[in-house]
Amino acid sequence: METILNALNPSQREAVEHIDGPMLILAGAGSGKTKTLTTRLAYLVGEVGIDPANTLTLTFTNKAAAEMRERALKLMPEKVSYPPLLCTFHKFGLLFLKFHIEKLGRSNAFVIIDSDDKKRLLRSIAKELKVDLNISFIASEISKYKNSLLSPEVVLEKAELPDYKQIANIYVKYQENIEENNLVDFDDLLMLTYKILSENDALRKETSQRYQYIMVDEYQDTNELQFQLLELLSSEHNNLCVVGDDDQSIYGWRGANIRNILEFANNFETCKTVKLETNYRSTEPILNAANTLIEHNSTRLGKKLTSHKGAGQEVKLLHSLDESMEAKAIAHEVQKLLDEGVDPNEIAVLYRINALSRSLEEGFTKAGLGFKLIGGMRFYERAEIKDLISYLRVLSNPHDDFSLIRIINKPKRGIGKASIEKLQKAAFDAKISLFEYIKKSVHGEFPAVLSKKITTALEKLVEDITLLQEALENELGNFITLFEERIKLKDHYAGMVDGFDRILNIDEFYGYFRDAVLKNPDLTLDEFLNDISLQSDQDQVEEDTITIMSIHAAKGLEFEHLFVIGLEEEFFPLLGEGSNMEEERRLGYVAITRAKSDLTLCYVDSRFYKGRRKMIDKSRFLGEAGLIQDTSLKITKSSAFKKGDLVKHKIFGIGRVQAANKSGKEYKLLINFGGNKKEILSSFVQSI
């Protein structure tokens, strides 16, 4: 066992050898957190003598659980008769419910429904209640309610806005339906587990005493429900060890609560905190940029990564006129690396916004570079872009039935599957195309086969298509503006869970169309569509190719040669309603720390913004990371303090701000530390 401890650095070893009581392992990027966690598990079982059955290690993905299980077992002595329980939160919930769901009066022969089944059920309930809201949005809201432990009855009582009242009614019916049919959705696996443990004190004690040593990976990604579940599971012993990095908390938009890691030491008394700050992945210049950038966040526990590798080449900046030049320049740099014999799997390009992948895909295709897009669809394969292209194909060729069927109910016109089938049969019998049949039927040349409401909607569609076809005969300059005014495709996607991303993609397409017309005033719609077809039909290459992906999808990965594009205000950081500058900065930190030895940060002078080309400023992050000196940059060191903010002082602990007054370059704060009021300068406290 001494040999496995010898493979650790002093901080890792300190974490591994801590046995009893709560512990926060604050593990920086590339600092060996998985090694520390798996070694600690092996140490508890193989050296301390803890029964594997008394341990529970939780993580977020099956892939991470499988890797950790394999690594931990290799470190354990062969005499261990059976492996410790190491699984995802949701797998633990499933195992628990199989034994205890009868306490809710339900059979353990329940069936788990996936997200598609859930949406199918919600769609039928919405239809029954005559609710015309986006199903993905409804599913997402119900998931949020369950993860906030809100019952259908509570939501129904509290809902005020009309849309949310409708969702509450659907939630009531949905829950009744899944309980009647003994179904369990993904969120129920944790919600029902929590409900059983919180309502059965004897079972809570028994379960907590069984799992004497609990460890949690990626703790910064836990939500409120997971935190409360962990509190119950560790309630009898407090032997809860969590591993995470507050600087890599980038999933606030999907429910992760950064306060769980920030306040862990306050929530669990006698907590030991160990910082893993030696980074084994990146060189000094890369870590200097990451450290300097993240120090501008005020809501963090604080740590500084040091490089085990030592010196390396400086971080490079790539400045281009626009996104086409950017893609061309990156393709050129990538080709040079490949010519030098670099493994293409060690090269990646990251972006903050999915829409930015279009120019990269186009540039790499033109340069003949194979690439794979991870964690998302290629630009021209995204549903909203396929819809746009289908509209343009119908305008170019109204007899394209395949494209017409795709867009006939987008945006919604009340034309369902049965109505489409009736129209198709009628058109087939009349021996004409679908559009021709619809056009003649709305003009009274054929007897109506559908309701007056649908016929009116089809009449509007024919009117729109005819008007847009006439516009195409004149010139393409203002065509896209007219197209959006008439079709309102962005409105169709606005209410969806990922509506913001989809609208950015539509705007990117609109901008690309306008740019193509500007560069070639004689361009025809057919030529534009043919050009797109050539780009979107690139063969899918999976092996030995360059990786293109979002920063969110890149978390946990590493590459020898890394390019990050879109380092401009509005794009990265992403600005606007609901944006969180500290989380944007954490995304920047995650992006930079994916690079091992060669990092290039890219920015342009102009890019498509809301469908039009716009001159844009370089990102404040370039200045905050100490990579450029530019007084015009918006550098923000820390957010202002205001009354009601919670803060932490190294001596007085947690307090609440009662007053804040500017004092030179900082603030003088009146803080109530549990009844003990103090005036403290803001540089001596930390927001939490």
C-alpha positions in Angstrom: 0.0 0.0 0.0 2.9 2.3 0.7 3.7 2.1 -3.0 0.4 3.7 -4.1 1.0 6.5 -1.6 4.5 7.1 -3.0 2.9 7.9 -6.4 1.2 10.9 -4.9 2.4 14.5 -4.3 2.2 15.8 -0.7 -1.3 17.5 -1.1 -2.7 14.4 -2.8 -1.3 12.2 0.0 -2.7 14.5 2.7 -6.2 14.0 1.1 -5.8 10.3 0.8 -4.7 9.7 4.4 -7.6 11.8 5.9 -10.1 9.2 7.1 -12.9 10.6 9.3 -14.9 13.7 9.0 -15.9 16.0 6.1 -13.3 16.9 3.5 -13.3 19.2 0.5 -10.6 18.4 -2.0 -10.3 21.6 -4.1 -8.8 20.1 -7.2 -7.5 22.5 -9.9 -7.5 21.6 -13.6 -5.1 18.8 -14.5 -4.1 18.3 -10.8 -4.8 14.5 -10.6 -8.2 14.5 -8.9 -9.3 11.1 -10.2 -6.0 9.7 -9.1 -6.5 11.1 -5.7 -10.1 9.9 -5.4 -9.4 6.4 -6.6 -6.3 6.1 -4.4 -8.2 7.3 -1.4 -10.9 4.6 -2.0 -8.2 1.9 -2.4 -6.5 3.2 0.8 -9.7 3.0 2.9 -10.4 -0.5 1.7 -6.9 -2.0 1.4 -5.0 -0.2 4.2 -7.5 1.1 6.7 -9.7 -2.1 6.4 -13.0 -0.5 5.7 -15.5 -3.0 4.3 -16.1 -2.1 0.6 -19.9 -2.4 1.4 -19.6 0.6 3.7 -18.3 2.9 0.9 -20.2 4.8 -1.7 -18.5 6.8 -4.5 -20.7 9.0 -6.7 -20.0 10.7 -10.0 -22.0 12.1 -12.9 -21.4 9.9 -16.0 -21.3 6.2 -16.6 -18.0 6.7 -18.4 -16.4 8.4 -15.4 -17.7 5.8 -13.1 -16.4 3.0 -15.2 -12.9 4.6 -15.5 -12.7 5.3 -11.7 -13.9 1.8 -10.9 -11.2 0.2 -13.1 -8.5 2.5 -11.6 -9.5 1.9 -8.0 -9.7 -1.9 -8.4 -6.2 -2.0 -9.8 -4.9 -0.2 -6.7 -6.7 -2.6 -4.3 -5.3 -5.8 -2.9 -6.6 -9.0 -4.7 -8.1 -10.2 -1.5 -11.0 -7.7 -1.8 -14.0 -10.1 -2.3 -16.3 -7.7 -4.1 -16.0 -4.2 -5.5 -17.2 -1.1 -3.7 -20.3 0.7 -5.0 -19.0 3.3 -7.4 -21.7 4.7 -9.7 -23.6 7.8 -10.9 -26.1 9.6 -8.6 -29.0 8.2 -10.8 -27.7 4.6 -10.7 -27.6 4.9 -6.9 -31.2 6.2 -6.9 -32.3 3.2 -9.1 -30.7 0.7 -6.8 -32.2 2.3 -3.8 -35.7 2.5 -5.2 -35.6 -1.2 -6.2 -35.4 -2.0 -2.5 -37.5 0.8 -1.0 -40.1 2.2 -3.4 -42.8 0.2 -1.8 -42.7 2.7 1.1 -44.4 5.1 -1.3 -47.1 2.4 -2.0 -45.6 1.5 -5.3 -44.3 -1.8 -6.8 -40.5 -2.2 -7.4 -41.5 -3.5 -10.9 -41.4 0.1 -12.1 -40.3 1.0 -15.6 -37.8 3.9 -16.2 -38.9 6.2 -19.1 -36.3 8.0 -21.1 -36.5 11.6 -22.3 -38.3 10.6 -25.6 -40.9 8.6 -23.7 -41.4 11.5 -21.4 -41.9 14.0 -24.2 -44.3 11.6 -25.9 -46.4 11.4 -22.8 -46.3 15.2 -22.3 -47.3 15.7 -25.9 -50.4 13.6 -25.5 -51.4 15.4 -22.2 -50.8 18.8 -23.8 -53.0 17.8 -26.7 -55.7 16.6 -24.3 -55.5 19.9 -22.3 -55.3 21.9 -25.6 -52.0 23.5 -24.6 -49.9 24.8 -27.4 -46.5 25.2 -25.8 -43.1 23.8 -26.8 -42.8 20.2 -25.4 -39.1 20.5 -24.7 -39.7 23.6 -22.7 -42.5 21.9 -20.7 -40.2 18.8 -20.1 -37.4 21.1 -18.9 -39.6 23.0 -16.5 -41.0 19.8 -14.9 -37.4 18.6 -14.5 -36.6 21.8 -12.7 -39.6 21.4 -10.4 -38.6 17.9 -9.5 -35.0 18.9 -8.8 -36.2 21.7 -6.6 -38.5 19.2 -4.7 -41.7 21.0 -5.8 -44.7 18.8 -6.0 -47.4 19.3 -8.8 -49.8 20.7 -6.1 -47.3 23.3 -4.9 -46.5 24.4 -8.5 -50.2 24.6 -9.4 -50.8 26.8 -6.3 -47.8 29.1 -7.0 -48.0 29.5 -10.8 -49.1 33.0 -11.8 -48.3 33.6 -15.5 -50.7 31.9 -17.9 -48.0 29.7 -19.6 -46.8 28.4 -16.2 -50.3 27.7 -15.1 -50.7 25.5 -18.1 -47.4 23.8 -17.4 -48.6 23.2 -13.8 -51.8 21.5 -15.0 -49.7 19.3 -17.3 -47.3 18.5 -14.5 -50.3 17.3 -12.3 -51.7 15.1 -15.1 -48.2 13.8 -16.0 -47.4 12.8 -12.4 -50.8 11.1 -12.0 -50.1 9.2 -15.3 -46.7 7.9 -14.4 -47.7 6.9 -10.9 -50.8 5.1 -12.2 -48.7 3.2 -14.7 -45.8 2.7 -12.3 -43.3 4.6 -14.4 -40.3 6.5 -13.1 -38.5 9.3 -15.0 -34.9 10.3 -14.7 -35.5 13.0 -12.1 -37.7 10.6 -10.0 -34.7 8.4 -9.4 -33.3 11.1 -7.1 -36.5 12.9 -6.0 -38.2 9.7 -4.8 -35.0 8.5 -3.1 -34.8 11.8 -1.2 -38.6 11.6 -0.4 -38.3 8.1 1.1 -35.2 8.9 3.2 -36.6 12.2 4.5 -39.9 10.6 5.5 -38.4 7.5 7.1 -36.0 8.3 9.9 -35.2 4.7 10.7 -34.3 4.0 7.1 -32.3 7.2 6.9 -30.2 6.1 9.9 -29.8 2.6 8.5 -28.7 3.8 5.0 -26.3 6.4 6.4 -24.8 3.8 8.8 -24.4 1.4 5.9 -22.5 3.9 3.7 -19.9 5.1 6.3 -17.6 6.7 3.8 -19.0 8.7 0.9 -17.1 10.4 -1.9 -18.4 12.6 -4.6 -16.6 13.6 -7.8 -17.2 16.9 -9.7 -19.0 18.3 -6.7 -19.2 21.7 -8.3 -21.8 20.3 -10.7 -24.2 19.1 -8.0 -27.7 20.7 -7.8 -29.9 21.5 -4.8 -31.5 18.0 -4.7 -28.2 16.2 -4.8 -26.9 18.3 -2.0 -29.9 17.6 0.2 -29.6 13.9 -0.6 -25.9 13.8 0.4 -26.8 15.5 3.7 -29.2 12.7 4.5 -26.8 10.0 3.4 -24.0 11.3 5.5 -26.2 12.4 8.5 -25.0 9.8 10.9 -21.2 10.2 10.5 -20.4 13.2 8.3 -17.7 11.2 6.5 -18.3 13.0 3.3 -15.4 13.7 1.0 -16.2 15.9 -2.1 -13.8 16.6 -4.9 -14.3 19.5 -7.3 -13.2 22.9 -8.6 -15.3 26.0 -8.1 -13.3 27.6 -11.0 -14.7 24.9 -13.3 -18.4 25.3 -12.4 -19.9 26.0 -15.8 -23.3 24.3 -15.7 -25.4 26.9 -13.8 -27.8 27.0 -16.7 -28.8 23.4 -16.2 -29.2 23.6 -12.4 -25.8 23.2 -10.9 -25.4 25.2 -7.7 -21.9 26.6 -7.2 -22.8 27.5 -3.6 -22.7 23.8 -2.8 -18.9 23.8 -3.2 -18.4 27.4 -2.0 -20.3 26.8 1.3 -19.3 23.1 1.9 -16.9 24.0 4.8 -19.7 26.0 6.4 -22.4 23.3 5.9 -20.2 20.6 7.4 -18.4 21.5 10.6 -14.8 20.4 11.2 -14.4 20.3 7.4 -10.8 19.7 6.2 -9.9 21.5 3.0 -7.0 20.2 0.8 -6.0 22.1 -2.3 -4.5 20.3 -5.3 -2.6 23.1 -7.1 0.1 21.2 -9.0 -1.0 20.9 -12.6 0.4 18.0 -14.6 -1.2 19.0 -17.9 -0.1 22.5 -19.0 3.0 24.6 -19.3 3.7 27.7 -17.2 2.5 30.4 -19.8 -0.8 28.6 -20.2 -1.4 28.4 -16.5 -0.3 32.0 -16.0 -3.0 33.1 -18.4 -5.6 30.9 -16.7 -4.7 32.0 -13.2 -4.6 35.7 -14.1 -8.0 35.5 -15.8 -9.8 33.6 -13.0 -8.5 35.9 -10.3 -11.0 38.5 -11.7 -13.8 36.4 -10.2 -14.9 37.5 -6.7 -17.0 34.4 -6.0 -14.4 31.7 -5.5 -12.5 29.8 -2.8 -9.1 30.8 -4.3 -6.2 28.7 -5.5 -3.3 29.1 -7.9 -2.2 26.4 -10.3 1.6 25.7 -10.7 3.0 23.8 -13.6 4.8 20.5 -13.1 6.0 20.7 -16.7 7.6 24.1 -16.3 8.4 26.6 -19.0 6.9 26.4 -22.5 6.0 28.6 -25.5 4.0 31.7 -24.9 0.2 31.8 -25.6 -0.3 33.0 -29.1 -3.0 35.4 -30.3 -4.5 35.1 -33.8 -6.1 38.3 -35.1 -8.2 38.1 -38.3 -10.5 40.5 -40.2 -13.5 38.2 -40.1 -14.6 34.6 -39.5 -13.7 33.3 -43.0 -10.2 34.6 -42.6 -10.0 33.2 -39.1 -11.0 29.7 -40.4 -8.6 29.9 -43.3 -5.7 31.0 -40.9 -6.5 28.2 -38.5 -6.7 25.6 -41.3 -3.3 26.8 -42.5 -1.8 26.4 -39.0 -3.4 23.0 -38.6 -2.0 21.8 -41.9 1.5 22.9 -40.9 1.2 20.8 -37.7 0.0 17.8 -39.7 2.9 18.2 -42.1 5.2 18.1 -39.1 3.7 14.7 -38.1 1.5 15.9 -35.3 -1.3 13.4 -34.4 -4.6 15.0 -35.6 -6.3 13.7 -32.4 -4.0 16.1 -30.5 -5.5 19.2 -32.3 -8.7 20.8 -31.3 -10.7 24.0 -32.0 -13.1 25.3 -29.3 -15.9 27.8 -29.4 -18.3 29.4 -26.9 -21.3 29.5 -29.3 -22.4 26.6 -31.5 -23.2 29.0 -34.4 -19.4 29.7 -34.8 -18.8 26.2 -36.0 -20.2 27.1 -39.5 -17.2 29.1 -40.7 -14.8 26.5 -39.2 -16.6 23.6 -41.0 -16.6 25.6 -44.3 -13.0 26.6 -43.9 -11.8 23.1 -43.1 -13.8 21.5 -45.9 -12.3 24.0 -48.4 -8.8 23.2 -47.1 -9.5 19.4 -47.4 -9.1 18.8 -43.6 -11.0 16.0 -42.0 -12.7 16.9 -38.8 -15.2 15.6 -36.3 -17.7 17.8 -34.4 -18.1 16.6 -30.8 -21.1 17.2 -28.6 -23.3 18.7 -31.3 -24.5 18.4 -34.9 -22.8 19.9 -37.9 -24.2 23.3 -38.7 -26.1 22.3 -41.8 -27.6 19.2 -40.0 -29.2 21.2 -37.2 -33.0 21.1 -37.3 -33.5 24.9 -37.6 -31.0 25.1 -40.5 -32.6 22.2 -42.3 -35.9 24.0 -41.9 -34.4 27.1 -43.4 -32.9 25.2 -46.3 -36.2 23.4 -46.9 -38.1 26.7 -47.1 -35.5 28.0 -49.7 -35.8 24.7 -51.7 -39.6 25.1 -51.8 -39.1 28.7 -53.0 -36.7 27.5 -55.6 -38.8 24.5 -56.6 -42.4 24.5 -55.3 -42.8 20.9 -56.5 -40.3 19.6 -53.9 -42.9 17.7 -51.8 -40.2 16.4 -49.4 -39.1 19.9 -48.4 -42.7 21.2 -48.2 -43.8 18.4 -45.8 -40.9 19.4 -43.5 -41.9 23.0 -43.2 -45.7 22.9 -43.7 -46.2 23.1 -39.9 -43.2 25.2 -39.0 -44.1 27.6 -37.5 -47.2 25.8 -36.2 -50.2 26.1 -38.5 -52.3 23.4 -36.9 -51.5 20.9 -39.7 -50.9 17.6 -38.1 -49.8 14.2 -39.6 -53.4 13.2 -40.5 -54.0 16.4 -42.4 -50.7 16.0 -44.3 -51.7 12.5 -45.3 -55.1 13.7 -46.6 -53.4 16.4 -48.7 -50.8 13.9 -50.0 -53.5 11.5 -51.1 -55.6 14.2 -52.7 -52.5 15.5 -54.6 -51.6 12.0 -55.7 -55.1 11.4 -57.0 -55.0 14.7 -58.9 -51.6 13.7 -60.3 -50.1 17.1 -59.3 -47.5 18.2 -56.7 -48.5 18.8 -53.1 -47.9 22.6 -53.4 -49.9 22.8 -56.6 -52.8 20.9 -55.0 -52.7 23.2 -51.9 -52.6 26.3 -54.1 -55.5 25.2 -56.2 -57.6 24.0 -53.3 -57.3 27.3 -51.3 -58.4 29.0 -54.5 -61.5 26.8 -54.7 -60.5 24.7 -57.7 -60.7 21.5 -55.6 -63.3 20.6 -52.8 -61.9 21.3 -49.3 -60.6 18.1 -47.6 -59.6 19.9 -44.4 -61.2 22.2 -41.8 -61.8 25.9 -42.5 -59.1 26.8 -39.9 -56.4 24.7 -41.6 -57.5 25.9 -45.0 -57.0 29.5 -43.9 -53.5 28.7 -42.5 -52.6 27.0 -45.9 -53.9 30.1 -47.7 -51.5 32.2 -45.7 -48.6 29.8 -46.5 -49.3 29.9 -50.2 -49.5 33.8 -50.0 -46.2 33.9 -48.2 -44.4 31.6 -50.7 -45.8 33.4 -53.7 -44.7 36.8 -52.3 -41.2 35.5 -51.5 -40.9 34.0 -55.0 -41.7 37.3 -56.5 -39.1 39.0 -54.2 -36.5 36.5 -55.5 -37.2 37.6 -59.1 -36.2 41.2 -58.2 -33.0 40.9 -56.2 -31.7 39.0 -53.2 -30.4 42.0 -51.2 -33.4 42.4 -48.9 -34.8 39.0 -49.3 -33.8 37.5 -45.9 -35.3 40.4 -44.0 -38.6 39.9 -45.9 -38.4 36.1 -45.4 -38.1 36.5 -41.6 -40.9 39.1 -41.5 -43.3 36.7 -43.3 -42.3 33.3 -42.0 -41.2 34.2 -38.4 -39.1 31.1 -38.0 -37.2 32.6 -35.1 -40.5 32.9 -33.2 -41.1 29.2 -33.7 -37.9 28.3 -31.9 -37.9 31.1 -29.3 -39.8 29.2 -26.6 -37.7 26.1 -26.7 -35.2 25.1 -24.0 -32.3 25.6 -26.4 -34.1 28.4 -28.3 -31.3 30.9 -27.7 -28.7 28.7 -29.4 -31.1 27.9 -32.3 -31.8 31.6 -32.9 -28.1 32.3 -33.0 -27.7 29.5 -35.6 -30.6 31.1 -37.7 -28.9 34.5 -37.4 -25.6 33.0 -38.5 -27.3 31.5 -41.6 -29.1 34.8 -42.4 -25.8 36.6 -42.1 -24.0 34.1 -44.3 -26.8 34.5 -46.9 -26.5 38.3 -46.9 -22.7 38.1 -47.1 -22.9 35.7 -50.1 -25.2 38.1 -51.9 -22.9 41.1 -51.1 -19.9 39.3 -52.5 -21.8 38.1 -55.6 -24.7 40.4 -56.5 -25.6 38.1 -59.4 -26.0 35.1 -57.1 -29.1 33.0 -57.7 -30.9 31.0 -55.0 -30.2 27.7 -56.9 -26.4 28.5 -56.8 -26.6 29.3 -53.1 -28.4 26.0 -52.3 -26.0 24.0 -54.5 -23.0 25.6 -52.7 -24.5 24.6 -49.3 -25.2 21.0 -50.5 -21.5 20.6 -51.3 -20.5 21.8 -47.8 -23.1 19.7 -45.9 -22.4 16.5 -47.7 -18.8 16.1 -46.4 -18.2 12.5 -45.4 -18.3 11.9 -41.7 -14.8 11.1 -40.7 -14.4 9.7 -37.2 -10.8 8.4 -36.9 -7.6 10.5 -36.8 -9.2 13.8 -37.4 -9.1 17.3 -35.8 -11.7 17.9 -33.2 -14.1 20.9 -33.3 -16.3 21.3 -30.2 -17.9 23.7 -27.7 -16.0 24.6 -24.5 -18.8 22.9 -22.5 -18.2 19.7 -24.4 -14.4 19.9 -23.9 -14.5 19.9 -20.1 -12.4 17.0 -18.8 -10.5 16.7 -22.1 -7.0 17.9 -23.1 -5.1 18.6 -26.3 -1.5 19.3 -27.2 -2.4 22.0 -29.7 -5.5 24.1 -29.0 -7.2 26.9 -30.8 -10.1 28.9 -29.1 -12.1 31.1 -31.5 -14.5 34.0 -30.9 -12.6 35.9 -28.2 -14.8 39.0 -28.7 -17.3 40.9 -26.6 -20.9 39.6 -27.2 -19.5 36.1 -28.2 -17.1 35.3 -25.4 -18.0 36.6 -22.9 -21.6 36.0 -24.1 -23.5 39.1 -23.1 -27.2 39.6 -22.7 -30.2 38.7 -20.5 -29.4 35.9 -18.1 -25.6 35.9 -18.8 -23.4 35.5 -15.8 -20.0 37.1 -16.2 -18.3 35.0 -13.5 -19.6 31.8 -15.2 -18.4 33.1 -18.5 -15.0 33.7 -17.0 -15.0 30.2 -15.6 -15.7 29.0 -19.1 -12.6 30.9 -20.3 -10.6 29.2 -17.5 -11.8 25.8 -18.6 -11.0 26.6 -22.3 -7.4 27.7 -21.5 -6.7 24.8 -19.2 -7.5 22.2 -22.0 -4.2 23.1 -23.7 -1.1 21.1 -22.8 1.7 23.0 -24.6 0.4 25.0 -27.5 -2.5 27.5 -27.1 -3.8 30.0 -29.7 -6.6 32.4 -28.8 -8.3 33.9 -31.8 -10.4 37.0 -32.3 -11.8 38.9 -35.4 -12.7 42.5 -36.2 -16.2 41.6 -37.6 -18.6 38.8 -37.3 -22.3 38.1 -37.9 -24.3 39.4 -35.0 -28.1 38.9 -35.1 -27.9 38.1 -38.8 -25.9 41.2 -39.8 -22.2 41.8 -40.1 -21.0 43.9 -37.2 -17.7 45.4 -36.1 -16.9 44.0 -32.6 -14.5 44.6 -29.8 -11.9 42.0 -28.7 -12.8 40.1 -25.5 -12.1 41.6 -22.1 -10.7 38.2 -21.2 -7.6 38.8 -23.3 -6.8 41.7 -21.1 -7.8 40.0 -17.9 -5.6 37.1 -18.7 -2.6 39.5 -19.1 -2.2 38.7 -22.8 -2.6 42.2 -24.2 -2.4 45.7 -22.8 -5.3 47.8 -24.1 -6.8 50.5 -21.9 -10.0 50.4 -23.9 -10.7 46.9 -22.7 -13.4 46.3 -20.1 -11.3 44.8 -17.3 -13.4 43.9 -14.3 -11.6 42.9 -11.1 -14.5 42.3 -8.8 -18.2 43.0 -8.6 -19.5 45.8 -6.4 -20.8 44.8 -3.0 -24.3 45.6 -2.0 -26.6 45.4 1.0 -27.7 41.8 1.6 -24.7 40.1 0.1 -23.2 37.2 2.0 -19.4 37.5 2.5 -16.6 35.4 4.1 -13.8 36.8 6.3 -10.8 34.6 7.2 -11.2 35.4 10.9 -14.8 36.4 11.5 -16.3 33.8 9.1 -19.6 34.3 7.2 -21.4 37.6 7.5 -24.1 39.6 5.7 -23.4 43.1 4.3 -25.6 45.7 5.9 -24.1 48.8 4.2 -21.5 49.4 1.4 -19.7 52.7 0.8 -17.1 53.5 -1.8 -13.7 54.1 -0.2 -11.0 54.9 -2.7 -10.5 52.0 -5.1 -12.6 49.6 -2.9 -15.6 49.5 -0.6 -15.9 49.9 3.2 -18.5 47.4 4.3 -20.6 47.2 7.4 -20.9 43.4 8.0 -23.0 41.5 10.5 -21.1 38.4 11.6 -23.8 36.6 13.6 -24.6 39.7 15.7 -21.0 41.0 15.8 -21.0 44.0 13.5 -17.7 45.1 11.9 -16.6 47.7 9.4 -14.2 45.9 7.0 -12.6 46.9 3.7 -13.9 44.8 0.7 -10.5 43.4 -0.2 -10.4 41.5 3.1 -13.6 39.6 2.4 -14.9 37.3 -0.3 -18.4 37.1 -1.9 -20.2 33.8 -1.5 
